[in-house]
């Protein structure tokens, strides 16, 4: 393999954060950053407001840190060449966070190091970011973690050059801020959000008092019924689509923080973990979720490497990662999703994917860039499709299997128990040993003979088994999540949503057919 490509030190999380002035940023809205909940205890209200402001500021700080590294190509070159003898100890520190992840952290200062998880924060147009950040503040119920995602935030097609008319924009966003119209580039779309909350029933109780029109008839049964449907059906998310907040059409999903954390670390359903495999705009951060998501991103990278050959391109890597969450999604088997969705997501967001995964690629000992393009001093931020290479040594790949998320790994083990005809008692003993891993340092989770047998399986069969486990993980939660749509959103909104998805499917198929025709015409 080629020598490791050098990354800007800030990308690796090796530079201390610069002190930021404690100034209050003004929103381009007359929105007060204060929860207007019906909490009678004034101290509790102030506590919630402070907490929200702190989590907002943490997202701002991480984004500014990420942005500061791209201001000067010369600065990138100097940082990349200024590694000192202290580098080895820093690398050790970086590895320690995965050896013993501390899920009892309470603040951002408890994270492994100052710039930990900065890669999760994608630098953004400042005005559009402030528009998005104002959305959580429009809710009186307290939101601990929030991110915006989807094609309304990250374009999935190249600019058409079209300019939407005022009527077209107003049909989607009744009072569209200029930053939204500019960012969505002539194709106004609903913007998707996920809100992480501490207590679902309490949150819905507060939110229904403020936004009863966001809910379907299910809300007439009370917040207990709403939270029951959220937590007990599907993937633990409750969506309210086609609602207008601050003049913008949005869809927001509500998830309990504990549910989100467990999905990110264990891959219980991969429903939200899969969404976070792709670039998202984090608007309100949370230290536990930042830690859990870093583990989630490493797990996605390891899974993709197990599915890929020794040599592959960046586009193949990111497409494999982005495709994980769609493998078992029933919508991909029906005419309700663009068949080129993964290709569009990756093709139009290569630099964002690189920003998300570069620091993690460096932490793994068995994969690296093998491309002359990395010799350019500003290659990190250049658009392009570079080549990578991975070490197929069964010991290293066995370690990757052993370090997959617990729920996901157990399903893979079961598949190979059947294939290798391992006696049930022997298999049970092996599973019992793995249950004790929570009390053992992560660094001791190294693959043994069983894991090495798995990775030495025929590559085609290994890929097939991993894909099957992904489908098993996603299929039922995603199906039940979709089936509860009419219950949570109401029939009219559900039909509207399906209609738009089917239109995207037809548009994607038409484009696919056109591209195939053009390709055949070019053949001699």
C-alpha positions as CSV (number, residue, x, y, z in Angstrom):
1,X,0.0,0.0,0.0
2,X,1.1,3.6,-0.6
3,X,2.4,5.7,2.3
4,X,-0.5,7.3,4.3
5,X,-1.8,10.5,2.7
6,X,-1.3,13.5,4.9
7,X,-4.3,15.2,6.2
8,X,-4.7,18.7,7.6
9,X,-4.1,18.4,11.4
10,X,-7.4,20.0,12.2
11,X,-9.2,17.3,10.2
12,X,-7.5,14.8,12.4
13,X,-8.6,16.6,15.5
14,X,-5.1,17.5,16.5
15,X,-5.3,21.2,16.9
16,X,-6.8,22.9,19.9
17,X,-9.9,25.0,19.4
18,X,-9.2,28.7,19.3
19,X,-11.1,30.6,22.0
20,X,-14.3,32.1,20.6
21,X,-15.7,35.5,21.7
22,X,-18.8,35.0,23.8
23,X,-21.1,37.1,21.6
24,X,-24.7,36.7,21.0
25,X,-25.6,36.1,17.4
26,X,-28.6,37.8,16.0
27,X,-31.0,35.7,13.9
28,X,-32.4,37.1,10.7
29,X,-35.8,36.6,12.3
30,X,-37.6,38.3,15.2
31,X,-37.5,34.9,17.0
32,X,-36.5,35.1,20.6
33,X,-34.2,32.2,21.6
34,X,-36.3,31.3,24.6
35,X,-38.6,28.4,25.1
36,X,-42.2,29.5,25.5
37,X,-43.3,26.3,27.2
38,X,-46.2,26.2,29.6
39,X,-43.7,25.1,32.3
40,X,-44.9,26.8,35.4
41,X,-41.5,26.6,37.1
42,X,-39.6,29.6,36.0
43,X,-36.3,28.1,37.0
44,X,-37.0,25.0,34.9
45,X,-37.9,27.2,31.9
46,X,-34.6,29.1,32.2
47,X,-32.7,25.9,32.6
48,X,-34.2,24.5,29.3
49,X,-33.4,27.8,27.5
50,X,-29.8,27.8,28.7
51,X,-29.4,24.1,27.7
52,X,-30.8,24.8,24.2
53,X,-28.5,27.8,23.8
54,X,-25.5,25.7,24.9
55,X,-26.2,22.9,22.4
56,X,-26.7,25.5,19.7
57,X,-23.4,27.1,20.5
58,X,-21.7,23.7,20.5
59,X,-22.9,23.1,16.9
60,X,-21.7,26.6,15.9
61,X,-18.3,26.1,17.4
62,X,-17.8,22.7,15.7
63,X,-18.9,24.1,12.3
64,X,-16.6,27.1,12.7
65,X,-13.7,24.8,13.5
66,X,-14.4,22.7,10.5
67,X,-14.7,25.8,8.3
68,X,-11.5,27.5,9.5
69,X,-9.4,24.7,8.0
70,X,-10.4,25.6,4.4
71,X,-9.8,29.3,4.4
72,X,-6.3,29.0,3.0
73,X,-4.7,26.3,0.9
74,X,-1.4,27.4,2.2
75,X,-2.6,27.0,5.8
76,X,-3.6,23.4,5.0
77,X,-0.2,22.7,3.5
78,X,1.6,24.1,6.6
79,X,-0.6,22.2,9.0
80,X,-0.1,19.0,7.1
81,X,3.7,19.4,7.1
82,X,4.0,20.6,10.7
83,X,3.5,17.2,12.4
84,X,6.0,16.8,15.2
85,X,7.2,14.0,17.4
86,X,4.2,14.5,19.6
87,X,2.1,13.1,16.8
88,X,2.4,9.5,18.0
89,X,1.0,10.3,21.5
90,X,-1.9,12.2,19.8
91,X,-2.7,9.2,17.7
92,X,-2.7,7.1,20.8
93,X,-5.1,9.5,22.4
94,X,-7.3,9.3,19.4
95,X,-7.5,5.6,19.6
96,X,-8.2,5.6,23.3
97,X,-11.7,7.1,22.8
98,X,-12.7,4.0,20.9
99,X,-11.0,1.7,23.4
100,X,-13.2,2.9,26.3
101,X,-16.1,5.1,25.1
102,X,-17.6,6.9,28.0
103,X,-21.3,7.1,27.5
104,X,-21.9,8.8,30.8
105,X,-20.6,12.1,29.6
106,X,-22.6,15.1,30.6
107,X,-20.9,18.0,28.7
108,X,-18.8,18.6,25.6
109,X,-15.7,19.1,27.8
110,X,-16.0,15.4,28.6
111,X,-15.5,14.3,25.0
112,X,-12.2,12.6,24.2
113,X,-10.5,15.8,22.8
114,X,-11.3,19.4,21.9
115,X,-12.1,18.8,18.2
116,X,-13.7,15.4,18.6
117,X,-16.5,14.8,16.1
118,X,-15.9,18.1,14.2
119,X,-16.1,16.0,11.0
120,X,-19.8,15.6,11.6
121,X,-20.4,19.3,11.1
122,X,-20.6,20.4,7.5
123,X,-19.7,24.0,6.9
124,X,-22.7,25.8,5.4
125,X,-23.9,29.0,3.9
126,X,-24.2,31.2,7.0
127,X,-27.5,32.7,6.3
128,X,-29.2,29.5,5.3
129,X,-27.8,27.9,8.5
130,X,-29.3,30.6,10.7
131,X,-32.7,30.1,8.9
132,X,-32.5,26.4,9.8
133,X,-31.3,27.0,13.3
134,X,-34.4,29.2,13.9
135,X,-36.7,26.2,13.4
136,X,-36.1,24.4,16.7
137,X,-36.5,27.7,18.6
138,X,-40.0,28.0,17.2
139,X,-41.0,25.0,19.3
140,X,-41.9,25.5,22.9
141,X,-41.2,21.9,23.8
142,X,-37.4,21.5,24.6
143,X,-35.3,19.9,21.8
144,X,-31.9,18.5,22.9
145,X,-30.5,17.5,19.5
146,X,-31.6,18.6,16.0
147,X,-30.4,18.1,12.4
148,X,-31.7,18.9,9.0
149,X,-31.2,16.5,6.1
150,X,-32.4,15.4,2.7
151,X,-32.6,17.0,-0.7
152,X,-34.0,20.2,0.7
153,X,-30.7,20.8,2.5
154,X,-28.1,18.9,0.4
155,X,-29.0,19.0,-3.4
156,X,-29.1,15.7,-5.1
157,X,-28.9,17.0,-8.6
158,X,-26.8,19.6,-10.4
159,X,-28.2,23.1,-10.8
160,X,-30.7,23.3,-13.6
161,X,-30.2,27.0,-13.9
162,X,-33.9,27.4,-13.5
163,X,-35.3,30.3,-11.5
164,X,-38.5,29.5,-9.6
165,X,-41.3,32.1,-9.9
166,X,-42.6,33.8,-6.7
167,X,-45.8,31.7,-7.1
168,X,-43.9,28.4,-7.3
169,X,-41.9,29.3,-4.2
170,X,-45.0,30.4,-2.3
171,X,-46.8,27.2,-3.2
172,X,-44.1,25.3,-1.1
173,X,-42.9,27.9,1.4
174,X,-45.6,30.5,2.1
175,X,-43.1,33.1,3.5
176,X,-39.8,31.9,2.0
177,X,-36.7,33.6,3.4
178,X,-34.3,34.6,0.6
179,X,-31.6,32.2,1.9
180,X,-33.9,29.2,1.4
181,X,-34.9,30.2,-2.1
182,X,-31.3,30.8,-3.0
183,X,-30.1,27.5,-1.5
184,X,-32.8,25.4,-3.1
185,X,-31.8,26.8,-6.5
186,X,-35.1,27.1,-8.4
187,X,-36.6,23.9,-7.0
188,X,-38.4,24.7,-3.7
189,X,-38.7,21.6,-1.5
190,X,-39.9,20.6,1.9
191,X,-37.1,20.6,4.5
192,X,-36.7,17.5,6.7
193,X,-35.6,17.7,10.4
194,X,-35.0,15.2,13.2
195,X,-35.5,16.4,16.8
196,X,-34.0,14.4,19.7
197,X,-35.9,14.9,22.9
198,X,-35.5,13.6,26.5
199,X,-39.1,12.4,27.2
200,X,-41.5,11.8,24.3
201,X,-44.8,12.0,26.1
202,X,-43.9,15.2,27.9
203,X,-42.6,16.7,24.7
204,X,-45.7,15.8,22.7
205,X,-47.9,17.1,25.5
206,X,-46.2,20.5,25.3
207,X,-46.1,20.5,21.5
208,X,-49.8,19.6,21.0
209,X,-50.7,22.7,23.1
210,X,-48.7,24.9,20.8
211,X,-49.0,23.1,17.4
212,X,-52.2,20.9,17.5
213,X,-52.5,21.4,13.7
214,X,-49.3,19.5,13.2
215,X,-50.9,16.3,14.4
216,X,-53.4,13.9,12.9
217,X,-56.6,12.7,14.7
218,X,-54.4,10.4,16.8
219,X,-53.7,13.4,19.0
220,X,-57.3,13.5,20.2
221,X,-56.4,10.5,22.3
222,X,-53.7,12.5,24.1
223,X,-49.9,12.6,24.3
224,X,-49.9,9.1,25.9
225,X,-51.3,7.6,22.7
226,X,-49.0,9.6,20.5
227,X,-45.9,8.6,22.5
228,X,-47.0,5.0,22.6
229,X,-47.3,4.8,18.8
230,X,-43.9,6.6,18.5
231,X,-42.0,4.3,20.9
232,X,-43.7,1.0,20.3
233,X,-44.2,0.9,16.6
234,X,-41.6,1.1,13.8
235,X,-38.2,2.6,14.6
236,X,-39.2,4.9,17.4
237,X,-39.7,8.1,15.3
238,X,-42.9,10.2,15.0
239,X,-43.1,12.3,11.9
240,X,-45.3,15.4,11.3
241,X,-45.0,16.2,7.6
242,X,-46.2,19.2,5.6
243,X,-46.3,21.8,8.4
244,X,-45.3,25.4,8.1
245,X,-42.8,26.9,10.6
246,X,-41.4,30.4,10.1
247,X,-42.9,30.5,6.7
248,X,-41.1,27.3,5.6
249,X,-42.6,24.0,4.8
250,X,-41.0,21.3,6.9
251,X,-41.3,17.7,8.0
252,X,-40.0,16.9,11.4
253,X,-39.4,13.6,13.2
254,X,-39.3,13.2,16.9
255,X,-37.1,10.6,18.6
256,X,-36.1,9.9,22.2
257,X,-32.4,10.5,22.7
258,X,-31.9,7.1,24.2
259,X,-33.4,5.4,21.2
260,X,-31.2,7.4,18.9
261,X,-28.1,6.7,20.9
262,X,-28.8,2.9,21.0
263,X,-29.4,2.8,17.2
264,X,-26.2,4.7,16.6
265,X,-24.1,2.4,18.7
266,X,-25.8,-1.0,18.3
267,X,-27.6,-0.7,14.9
268,X,-30.9,-1.9,16.4
269,X,-32.9,-0.7,13.4
270,X,-30.4,1.4,11.3
271,X,-33.3,3.8,10.7
272,X,-31.7,6.9,12.0
273,X,-28.2,5.6,12.1
274,X,-28.4,5.1,8.4
275,X,-29.6,8.7,7.9
276,X,-26.5,9.9,9.8
277,X,-24.2,7.8,7.6
278,X,-24.8,10.6,5.0
279,X,-23.9,14.3,5.4
280,X,-26.5,16.2,7.5
281,X,-26.6,19.7,9.0
282,X,-26.4,19.4,12.8
283,X,-28.2,22.4,14.2
284,X,-28.2,21.6,17.9
285,X,-25.6,19.2,19.2
286,X,-25.4,16.8,22.2
287,X,-22.2,15.3,23.6
288,X,-23.5,11.7,24.0
289,X,-25.0,11.7,20.5
290,X,-21.8,13.2,19.0
291,X,-19.8,10.3,20.6
292,X,-22.4,7.7,19.5
293,X,-22.5,9.0,16.0
294,X,-18.7,8.9,15.7
295,X,-19.0,5.2,16.5
296,X,-21.8,4.9,14.0
297,X,-19.7,6.4,11.2
298,X,-16.8,4.1,12.0
299,X,-19.1,1.1,11.9
300,X,-20.5,2.2,8.5
301,X,-16.9,2.6,7.2
302,X,-15.9,-0.9,8.4
303,X,-19.1,-2.5,7.0
304,X,-18.4,-0.8,3.6
305,X,-14.8,-2.1,3.6
306,X,-16.1,-5.7,4.2
307,X,-18.3,-5.2,1.1
308,X,-15.6,-3.8,-1.2
309,X,-12.7,-5.4,-3.1
310,X,-9.0,-4.6,-2.3
311,X,-9.0,-1.5,-4.6
312,X,-11.9,0.9,-5.0
313,X,-12.7,4.5,-5.6
314,X,-14.0,7.1,-3.2
315,X,-17.3,7.2,-5.1
316,X,-17.6,3.4,-4.6
317,X,-16.8,3.7,-0.9
318,X,-19.4,6.5,-0.3
319,X,-22.0,4.8,-2.4
320,X,-21.6,1.6,-0.4
321,X,-22.0,3.6,2.8
322,X,-24.9,5.6,1.6
323,X,-26.6,2.5,0.3
324,X,-26.5,0.6,3.6
325,X,-29.7,2.2,4.9
326,X,-31.6,1.6,1.6
327,X,-30.9,-2.1,1.3
328,X,-33.8,-3.2,3.4
329,X,-36.1,-0.2,2.9
330,X,-39.4,-1.4,1.4
331,X,-39.7,1.9,-0.4
332,X,-36.8,1.0,-2.7
333,X,-38.8,-2.1,-3.8
334,X,-41.8,0.0,-4.7
335,X,-42.3,2.8,-7.2
336,X,-41.9,5.3,-4.4
337,X,-38.2,6.2,-4.6
338,X,-35.9,7.5,-7.3
339,X,-33.9,4.3,-8.4
340,X,-30.8,6.6,-8.8
341,X,-31.2,8.0,-5.3
342,X,-27.9,6.7,-3.9
343,X,-26.0,7.7,-7.0
344,X,-27.5,11.2,-6.8
345,X,-26.7,11.6,-3.1
346,X,-23.1,10.7,-3.5
347,X,-22.4,12.3,-6.9
348,X,-23.5,15.7,-5.8
349,X,-22.0,15.6,-2.3
350,X,-18.5,14.1,-2.8
351,X,-16.7,16.8,-0.8
352,X,-19.2,16.6,2.0
353,X,-18.7,12.8,2.2
354,X,-15.0,13.2,2.2
355,X,-15.2,15.8,5.0
356,X,-17.3,13.3,7.0
357,X,-15.1,10.2,6.5
358,X,-11.5,11.3,6.0
359,X,-10.5,11.5,9.7
360,X,-12.1,8.1,10.2
361,X,-10.3,6.5,7.2
362,X,-7.0,7.6,8.9
363,X,-7.9,5.9,12.2
364,X,-8.1,2.5,10.5
365,X,-4.8,0.6,9.9
366,X,-6.0,-1.3,6.9
367,X,-7.2,1.3,4.4
368,X,-5.6,4.3,2.9
369,X,-5.6,6.5,-0.2
370,X,-3.5,5.3,-3.1
371,X,-3.8,8.1,-5.6
372,X,-1.3,10.7,-7.0
373,X,-4.0,13.2,-6.4
374,X,-3.2,13.3,-2.7
375,X,0.1,14.9,-3.4
376,X,-1.6,18.2,-4.1
377,X,-1.4,20.5,-1.1
378,X,-5.2,21.3,-1.2
379,X,-6.4,17.9,-2.3
380,X,-8.7,17.5,0.7
381,X,-11.1,20.1,-0.6
382,X,-10.8,19.5,-4.3
383,X,-13.6,17.8,-6.2
384,X,-12.6,14.5,-7.6
385,X,-12.9,10.8,-7.3
386,X,-9.7,9.4,-5.7
387,X,-8.6,5.8,-5.4
388,X,-8.2,3.8,-2.2
389,X,-6.7,0.5,-1.2
390,X,-7.3,-1.8,1.7
391,X,-5.3,-4.6,3.3
392,X,-7.1,-7.9,3.0
393,X,-5.2,-9.5,5.8
394,X,-7.7,-11.8,7.6
395,X,-6.5,-10.8,11.0
396,X,-7.2,-7.1,10.4
397,X,-10.5,-7.9,8.6
398,X,-11.5,-10.2,11.5
399,X,-10.9,-7.4,13.9
400,X,-13.3,-5.3,11.8
401,X,-16.0,-7.9,12.1
402,X,-15.5,-8.2,15.9
403,X,-15.9,-4.4,16.2
404,X,-19.2,-4.1,14.3
405,X,-22.2,-2.9,16.3
406,X,-23.4,-5.6,18.7
407,X,-26.9,-6.2,17.4
408,X,-25.7,-6.3,13.8
409,X,-22.7,-8.5,14.6
410,X,-24.9,-11.0,16.4
411,X,-27.1,-11.4,13.3
412,X,-24.0,-11.9,11.1
413,X,-22.7,-14.5,13.6
414,X,-26.0,-16.4,13.4
415,X,-25.8,-16.5,9.6
416,X,-22.3,-18.1,9.8
417,X,-23.2,-20.4,12.6
418,X,-25.6,-22.0,10.2
419,X,-23.2,-22.0,7.3
420,X,-20.3,-23.5,9.3
421,X,-22.7,-25.9,11.1
422,X,-21.3,-24.8,14.6
423,X,-23.0,-26.8,17.4
424,X,-25.5,-24.7,19.3
425,X,-23.8,-25.2,22.7
426,X,-20.5,-24.0,21.2
427,X,-22.2,-21.1,19.6
428,X,-24.0,-20.1,22.8
429,X,-20.8,-20.1,24.7
430,X,-19.3,-17.8,22.1
431,X,-22.3,-15.5,22.3
432,X,-22.1,-15.5,26.1
433,X,-18.5,-14.4,26.0
434,X,-19.4,-11.5,23.7
435,X,-22.1,-10.3,26.1
436,X,-19.3,-9.6,28.6
437,X,-17.6,-7.2,26.3
438,X,-19.2,-4.1,28.0
439,X,-16.9,-4.7,31.0
440,X,-13.9,-5.2,28.8
441,X,-11.9,-2.5,27.0
442,X,-12.8,-2.1,23.3
443,X,-9.2,-2.6,22.4
444,X,-9.4,-6.3,23.5
445,X,-12.3,-6.9,21.1
446,X,-10.1,-8.5,18.5
447,X,-11.2,-11.1,16.0
448,X,-10.6,-14.7,16.8
449,X,-10.7,-17.9,14.7
450,X,-14.4,-17.5,14.0
451,X,-14.1,-14.0,12.7
452,X,-11.2,-14.9,10.5
453,X,-13.2,-17.8,9.0
454,X,-16.0,-15.3,8.2
455,X,-13.7,-12.9,6.3
456,X,-11.9,-15.7,4.5
457,X,-15.3,-16.9,3.1
458,X,-15.8,-16.5,-0.7
459,X,-16.0,-12.7,-1.2
460,X,-19.3,-13.0,-3.1
461,X,-20.9,-15.0,-0.3
462,X,-19.5,-12.7,2.4
463,X,-21.0,-9.7,0.7
464,X,-24.3,-11.6,0.3
465,X,-24.5,-12.5,4.0
466,X,-23.7,-8.9,5.1
467,X,-26.3,-7.5,2.8
468,X,-28.8,-10.1,4.1
469,X,-28.1,-9.0,7.7
470,X,-28.5,-5.3,6.7
471,X,-31.9,-6.2,5.1
472,X,-32.9,-8.1,8.3
473,X,-32.0,-5.2,10.4
474,X,-33.8,-2.6,8.4
475,X,-36.8,-4.3,6.8
476,X,-39.2,-4.7,9.7
477,X,-38.6,-1.4,11.4
478,X,-38.7,0.5,8.1
479,X,-41.9,-1.3,7.0
480,X,-43.8,-0.7,10.3
481,X,-42.5,2.9,10.3
482,X,-44.1,3.4,6.9
483,X,-47.3,1.6,7.8
484,X,-47.9,3.9,10.8
485,X,-47.7,6.9,8.4
486,X,-51.5,7.2,8.0
487,X,-52.0,6.9,11.7
488,X,-49.4,9.6,12.6
489,X,-49.7,11.9,9.6
490,X,-53.3,11.3,8.5
491,X,-54.5,9.9,5.2
492,X,-54.4,13.2,3.2
493,X,-50.8,14.0,4.1
494,X,-49.8,10.3,3.5
495,X,-51.3,10.3,0.0
496,X,-49.6,13.6,-0.7
497,X,-46.3,12.2,0.4
498,X,-46.7,9.0,-1.6
499,X,-47.7,11.0,-4.7
500,X,-44.5,13.1,-4.5
501,X,-42.4,10.0,-4.0
502,X,-43.9,8.3,-6.9
503,X,-43.3,11.4,-9.1
504,X,-39.7,11.2,-8.1
505,X,-39.6,7.6,-9.0
506,X,-41.0,8.3,-12.5
507,X,-38.6,11.2,-12.9
508,X,-35.7,9.0,-11.9
509,X,-36.7,6.2,-14.3
510,X,-37.1,8.6,-17.2
511,X,-33.7,10.1,-16.6
512,X,-32.2,6.6,-16.3
513,X,-33.7,5.6,-19.6
514,X,-32.5,8.7,-21.2
515,X,-29.0,8.2,-20.0
516,X,-29.0,4.6,-21.2
517,X,-30.2,5.7,-24.6
518,X,-27.5,8.4,-24.9
519,X,-24.8,5.8,-23.8
520,X,-25.9,3.4,-26.5
521,X,-25.9,6.1,-29.1
522,X,-22.3,6.9,-28.3
523,X,-21.2,3.3,-28.9
524,X,-19.4,2.8,-32.3
